[in-house]
Amino acid sequence: MTAQPFKTIVLDLLQQGHRDEAVFWQGLDETERTAIGTPELWSAKDHIAHRTFWYQKLILKLTAALHHKEVSSDEESDEQLNSKNFEQHKLRSWPAIHSEYEQIYAELVKLAEQFSEEDLTVPGRFAWISGEWPLYAAFLGNCYEHDQEHLAQYYSDRNDLTRAIEIRERCVNRIMQAEVPGWAKGSFLYNLACFYAQQNQPGKAVQLLQEAVTLSPHFEEQLKRDPDLAALRDQSI
């Protein structure tokens, strides 16, 4: 059986994530859609403004890559950029934020379609975007997984852990069913383990970490120093 092209996998996951986003918005009432958040408790539109911002950052890098150029790294930390973006957009209307998100998402998909299979799969070809990993890792992590994490975060912040777990589990299940390497699957399992550790569910966290390390052994060293896993240090992993 011929392996599925990575471009198809990337585009399919982006589309599935976009459909999840539509379901999310449809499930909110007008008060929830228009709510103004705080730095400690982001509103629904804060989450989407945040993701739009990082889509835009990735689009700049991808556009430069297509023209064989690089984009210099930000001098500000991610935390500083996120804080600044929150303040800039917190009072904007839901229609404006949602419209911009849809526009930027369409632009991102259009750019993804322009990269060849080789561009997406050769490790380190665009090191200033995806480091030592192939470019498709940026789409899987910085787009698909990042979006799913924010959908889950919205619900976990509001004590709807059942909904948050459903989103995180579905996100990982899609990756486990996709034709991607073990290290990619291990990465998603590792992040899900961190989520469960933060939710004080050590049993599930340990099981997922064991699976993650089996698929991607480099996580064995990382879990020893990851602050998200501090509570699990004395358990057998």
PyMOL commands that set and color helices and strands:
alter all, ss='L'
color gray80, all
select helices_A, chain A and resi 6-26+30-34+44-66+78-89+94-112+117-121+127-130+136-156+161-177+182-198+202-215+219-222+227-232
alter helices_A, ss='H'
color red, helices_A
deselect
rebuild
show_as cartoon
